[in-house]
Amino acid sequence: MVYHIGYDIGSSSVKAALVEPITGEVLAQSQSPMVEMEIISLANGWAEQHPEVWWEHLVKATHQLLTNSDINIDDIKGIGIAYQMHGLVIVDRNHDVIRPAIIWCDSRAIEIGEKAKEEIGYETALSHFLNFPGNFTASKLKWIQQNEPEHYKRVFKAMLPGDFIAMKMTGEIKTTPSGLSEAILWDFKTNQPAEIAFDYFGIAPDIIPDLTDTFGAQGTLTSEASKELGLSSKTVVSYRAGDQPNNAMSLGVLSPGEVAATAGTSGVIYGVTDKITYDPQSRVNNFAHVNHGIHQNRIGVLLCINGAGILYSWMKNQIGEDGITFNKMEQLANEVPINSEGLSVIPFGNGAERMFLNKNIGGSILNLQFNRHKKEHLFRATLEGIAYAFVHGFEIMNEQGVKTNKIRVGNDNLFQSMIFSQTISSLTGATLKVINTSGAIGAAKASAYGLGVEDDKSLEDVFTNDEVVAIYKPQEHNVYLEGYSAWKSILKKMV
């Protein structure tokens, strides 16, 4: 038998999965740590982590996998890596980390990105990068150049988090076009690293790793890494991608018109288009998807909704009695008719929302009737309000050429709610499939594809047999549209 390991390197934890790719059997899964990893914040808006800590927990997660499975390590042929996007790791010529990584949620480089947008020019930036430089990796590297020159002069290579993990495994420093696109260092017009960005930021192009393909042999474990991990030194790293493209791929979202969504603390809609497109208002971000190439345009269009599961958790903690579960909240909400008898909840209380041009409109409860509405109305109106936010996001995605007809989601968080999922399906007119998978499982399967374990299978074929937990199809539209229209009327006055 042949096995592959997938890793998902998040800012909270490292997750790992051991998969037999031909049958799709998941032999073991692990996570380290079980509590969230520390995020260092030395100043307001800063967010850093030590890359060595990611590696430490990856080693622990690997040992857990091997302990929980009874297989020969020589049968583990490949490794796939998914990672938190937009981070920055800098190393010297000895491959030693120079300073803690500046991670995705760090906002120190916003002013640098805004200045770059003005000076490079709106049209130039969008037509070449499909995004404004914003607070992405290139702007973070410029911040180090300006504010920590003693560190910058030691830089041999600047990497994304997944590139660092692959370096620790193989000793080779490489990156992908997809990775450079999320760093805003890829030029979609020339299909090359973005000279415009290097020239503007004053960054030498050779500071960026050599290019490798998203899928395929990217390096073999060093003797040191194999000993630390407990794996064979013949094991090959054969896939890497950012977490959102990887999550979409794991759900089988690879073709134009297909959309993935997640609804944890915040929400993400990630759709695929075959057009080199961008949003003039920058409400969405466009990146090279895992299967994008010179001969096949596959652009991932990403829209973030800050106010999602955090609101439902807030309702649970503030409105629900002690010990109430989300399942019980769903049962209570099901006692209330669609549209919650006129009660509306605006869920945007978790900071500025990019889809509203970075306005922070806050969260609101409207049309509350004291003699009519009970906590079950609040629970249902909250689920509906968050669902409406997603539907509004889907409408923005449609404007970008992502025509929603299939939505695929993981079997977790808010998508375990029938009310939430059915509302989205009915209002978008799309079939919504809930699939039992994870980013780590997807990365393991992608690793097998990268090594050609099943040469006769396309990438789409690799993800067609995942277990479908539930399917939601559109129901009577007008019933749902009444509540959504009222909600949009309220929202229009707020934005």
Long-range contacts (C-beta under 8 A, 24 or more apart in sequence): 1-71, 1-75, 2-75, 2-77, 2-448, 2-453, 3-27, 3-71, 3-75, 3-76, 3-77, 4-76, 4-77, 4-78, 4-79, 4-80, 4-444, 4-445, 4-447, 4-448, 4-451, 4-453, 5-62, 5-65, 5-76, 5-78, 5-79, 5-80, 5-231, 5-444, 5-447, 6-79, 6-80, 6-81, 6-82, 6-439, 6-440, 6-441, 6-442, 6-443, 6-444, 6-445, 6-446, 6-447, 7-58, 7-61, 7-79, 7-80, 7-81, 7-82, 7-165, 7-440, 7-443, 8-82, 8-83, 8-243, 8-246, 8-438, 8-439, 8-440, 8-443, 9-54, 9-58, 9-81, 9-82, 9-83, 9-84, 9-161, 9-162, 9-165, 9-243, 10-84, 10-243, 11-37, 11-39, 11-47, 11-49, 11-84, 11-103, 11-104, 11-105, 12-36, 12-37, 13-37, 13-57, 14-54, 14-57, 14-58, 14-60, 14-61, 15-61, 15-438, 15-439, 15-440, 16-58, 16-61, 16-62, 16-64, 16-65, 16-440, 17-65, 17-438, 17-440, 17-441, 17-443, 17-444, 18-65, 18-69, 18-71, 18-76, 18-444, 19-441, 19-444, 19-445, 19-448, 21-444, 21-445, 21-448, 21-449, 21-453, 21-454, 21-462, 22-453, 22-454, 24-445, 24-465, 24-466, 26-441, 27-69, 27-71, 28-64, 28-65, 28-68, 28-69, 29-65, 29-438, 29-440, 29-441, 30-61, 30-62, 30-64, 30-65, 30-68, 31-61, 31-64, 32-57, 32-58, 32-60, 32-61, 32-64, 33-57, 33-60, 39-103, 39-105, 40-100, 43-108, 45-106, 45-107, 45-108, 46-102, 46-106, 46-107, 46-108, 47-102, 47-103, 47-104, 47-105, 47-106, 47-107, 48-100, 48-101, 48-102, 48-103, 48-106, 49-100, 49-101, 49-103, 50-97, 50-100, 50-101, 51-89, 51-97, 51-100, 51-101, 51-161, 51-164, 52-97, 54-161, 54-164, 54-165, 55-165, 55-168, 58-165, 58-229, 59-228, 59-229, 62-229, 62-230, 62-231, 63-229, 63-230, 66-230, 73-230, 73-231, 73-232, 74-232, 74-234, 76-231, 76-232, 76-235, 77-234, 77-235, 77-236, 77-448, 77-451, 77-453, 78-235, 78-236, 78-237, 78-238, 78-239, 78-447, 78-448, 78-450, 78-451, 78-453, 79-169, 79-221, 79-235, 79-236, 79-237, 79-238, 79-239, 79-447, 80-237, 80-238, 80-239, 80-240, 80-442, 80-443, 80-444, 80-445, 80-446, 80-447, 80-450, 81-162, 81-165, 81-166, 81-237, 81-239, 81-240, 81-241, 81-443, 82-162, 82-240, 82-241, 82-242, 82-243, 82-246, 82-247, 82-439, 82-440, 82-442, 82-443, 83-160, 83-161, 83-162, 83-165, 83-240, 83-241, 83-242, 83-243, 84-161, 84-242, 84-243, 85-160, 85-182, 85-242, 85-243, 85-244, 86-135, 86-136, 86-137, 86-160, 86-182, 86-183, 86-242, 87-137, 87-160, 87-161, 88-137, 88-140, 88-141, 88-144, 88-158, 88-159, 88-160, 89-158, 89-159, 89-160, 89-161, 89-163, 89-164, 90-141, 90-144, 90-151, 90-152, 90-154, 90-155, 90-157, 90-158, 90-159, 91-155, 91-156, 91-157, 91-159, 91-164, 91-167, 91-173, 92-154, 92-155, 92-156, 93-156, 95-156, 95-167, 95-171, 95-173, 97-164, 98-151, 98-154, 98-155, 99-144, 99-148, 99-151, 101-161, 101-164, 102-140, 102-143, 102-144, 103-161, 106-135, 106-140, 107-135, 108-140, 108-143, 109-135, 109-136, 109-139, 109-140, 109-142, 109-143, 110-134, 110-135, 110-139, 112-139, 112-142, 112-143, 112-146, 113-139, 116-142, 116-200, 116-201, 119-200, 120-196, 120-197, 120-200, 122-280, 124-196, 126-278, 126-280, 126-282, 127-189, 127-278, 128-187, 128-188, 128-189, 128-190, 128-194, 128-196, 129-181, 129-184, 129-186, 129-187, 129-188, 129-194, 129-197, 130-181, 130-188, 130-276, 130-277, 130-278, 130-285, 130-286, 130-287, 130-299, 131-184, 131-278, 131-282, 131-285, 131-286, 131-287, 132-184, 132-282, 133-184, 133-197, 134-184, 134-282, 136-182, 136-183, 136-184, 137-182, 137-183, 137-184, 137-185, 138-183, 138-184, 138-185, 138-197, 138-201, 138-203, 139-184, 139-201, 141-201, 141-203, 141-207, 142-201, 142-202, 142-203, 145-201, 145-202, 145-203, 155-207, 156-207, 157-207, 157-208, 157-209, 158-207, 158-208, 159-209, 160-242, 162-240, 162-241, 162-242, 163-209, 163-240, 166-218, 166-219, 166-237, 166-240, 168-225, 169-219, 169-221, 169-222, 169-225, 169-229, 169-237, 170-218, 170-219, 170-220, 170-221, 170-222, 170-225, 170-237, 171-219, 171-222, 171-225, 172-218, 172-219, 173-209, 173-210, 174-209, 174-210, 174-211, 174-212, 174-218, 174-219, 175-208, 175-209, 175-210, 175-211, 175-212, 176-211, 176-212, 176-213, 176-214, 176-240, 176-241, 177-211, 177-214, 177-288, 177-292, 178-214, 178-241, 178-242, 178-245, 178-287, 178-288, 178-289, 178-290, 178-292, 179-240, 179-241, 179-242, 180-208, 180-211, 181-287, 181-288, 182-242, 182-287, 186-288, 188-276, 188-288, 191-294, 214-239, 214-240, 214-241, 214-290, 214-291, 214-450, 215-239, 215-290, 215-446, 215-449, 215-450, 215-459, 216-450, 216-451, 217-450, 217-451, 236-451, 237-447, 238-447, 238-448, 238-450, 238-451, 239-443, 239-446, 239-447, 239-449, 239-450, 241-290, 241-443, 241-446, 242-287, 243-439, 244-268, 244-270, 244-300, 244-302, 245-270, 245-287, 245-289, 245-290, 245-300, 246-290, 246-439, 246-442, 246-443, 246-446, 247-410, 247-439, 247-442, 248-272, 248-289, 248-290, 248-300, 249-289, 249-290, 249-291, 249-442, 249-446, 249-459, 249-463, 250-410, 250-437, 250-438, 250-439, 250-441, 250-442, 250-443, 250-445, 250-463, 251-408, 251-409, 251-410, 251-435, 251-437, 251-442, 251-463, 251-466, 252-408, 252-435, 252-460, 252-463, 252-464, 252-466, 253-408, 254-289, 254-290, 254-291, 254-298, 254-459, 254-460, 254-463, 255-298, 255-460, 256-298, 256-402, 256-403, 257-402, 257-403, 257-404, 257-405, 257-406, 258-405, 258-406, 258-408, 259-394, 259-397, 259-402, 259-404, 259-406, 259-407, 259-408, 259-430, 260-407, 260-408, 260-409, 261-390, 261-407, 261-408, 261-409, 261-415, 261-424, 262-409, 262-410, 262-413, 263-308, 263-309, 263-386, 263-390, 263-409, 263-413, 263-414, 263-415, 263-420, 264-308, 264-309, 264-412, 264-413, 264-414, 265-308, 265-309, 265-310, 265-313, 265-350, 266-304, 266-305, 266-306, 266-307, 266-308, 266-309, 266-310, 266-350, 267-304, 267-305, 267-308, 267-309, 267-386, 267-389, 267-390, 267-393, 267-414, 268-302, 268-303, 268-304, 268-305, 269-302, 269-303, 269-305, 269-390, 269-393, 269-394, 269-397, 270-300, 270-301, 270-302, 270-303, 271-300, 271-301, 271-397, 271-400, 271-402, 271-404, 272-298, 272-299, 272-300, 272-301, 272-402, 273-297, 273-298, 273-299, 273-301, 273-400, 273-401, 273-402, 274-298, 274-299, 275-299, 275-401, 277-301, 277-400, 277-401, 278-400, 279-396, 279-399, 279-400, 281-357, 282-354, 283-354, 283-355, 283-356, 283-357, 283-396, 284-354, 284-355, 284-396, 284-397, 284-400, 286-400, 290-446, 290-459, 291-459, 301-397, 301-400, 301-401, 301-402, 303-354, 303-355, 303-393, 303-396, 303-397, 304-354, 304-355, 305-353, 305-355, 305-389, 305-390, 305-393, 306-348, 306-350, 306-351, 306-352, 306-353, 307-347, 307-348, 307-349, 307-350, 307-353, 307-363, 307-386, 307-389, 308-347, 308-350, 308-386, 308-389, 308-390, 308-414, 309-386, 309-413, 309-414, 310-349, 310-350, 311-345, 311-347, 311-349, 311-350, 311-363, 311-382, 311-385, 311-386, 312-382, 312-383, 312-386, 312-414, 314-349, 315-378, 315-379, 315-382, 319-375, 319-378, 319-379, 320-375, 320-379, 326-416, 326-417, 329-379, 330-379, 330-417, 330-418, 330-419, 332-375, 332-376, 332-379, 333-376, 333-379, 333-380, 333-383, 333-419, 334-380, 334-418, 334-419, 335-376, 336-376, 336-377, 336-379, 336-380, 338-384, 338-423, 338-479, 338-480, 338-483, 339-384, 339-479, 339-480, 339-482, 339-483, 339-486, 340-373, 340-377, 340-380, 340-381, 340-384, 340-483, 341-369, 341-372, 341-373, 341-377, 342-367, 342-369, 342-486, 343-367, 343-368, 343-369, 343-373, 343-377, 343-378, 343-380, 343-381, 344-381, 344-385, 344-483, 344-486, 344-487, 344-490, 345-378, 345-381, 345-382, 345-384, 345-385, 345-386, 346-385, 346-487, 346-490, 346-491, 346-494, 347-382, 347-385, 347-386, 347-389, 348-389, 355-392, 355-393, 355-396, 356-495, 359-495, 361-494, 361-495, 364-490, 364-494, 366-490, 380-419, 383-414, 383-417, 383-419, 383-420, 383-423, 384-419, 384-420, 384-423, 384-483, 384-487, 385-487, 386-414, 386-420, 387-419, 387-420, 387-423, 387-424, 387-427, 388-423, 388-427, 388-483, 388-484, 388-487, 388-488, 390-424, 391-423, 391-424, 391-427, 391-428, 391-484, 392-488, 392-491, 394-424, 394-428, 394-430, 404-428, 404-429, 404-430, 405-429, 405-430, 405-431, 406-430, 406-431, 406-433, 407-431, 407-432, 407-433, 408-432, 408-433, 408-435, 409-433, 409-434, 409-435, 410-434, 410-435, 410-436, 410-437, 410-438, 411-435, 411-436, 411-469, 411-470, 418-470, 418-472, 421-470, 421-472, 422-472, 422-475, 423-480, 424-472, 425-472, 425-473, 425-474, 425-475, 426-474, 426-475, 426-476, 426-477, 426-479, 426-480, 427-477, 427-480, 427-481, 427-484, 428-474, 429-474, 429-477, 430-474, 431-471, 431-472, 431-473, 431-474, 432-471, 432-472, 432-473, 433-468, 433-470, 433-471, 433-472, 434-468, 434-469, 434-470, 434-471, 434-472, 435-466, 435-467, 435-468, 435-469, 436-466, 436-467, 436-468, 436-469, 437-466, 437-467
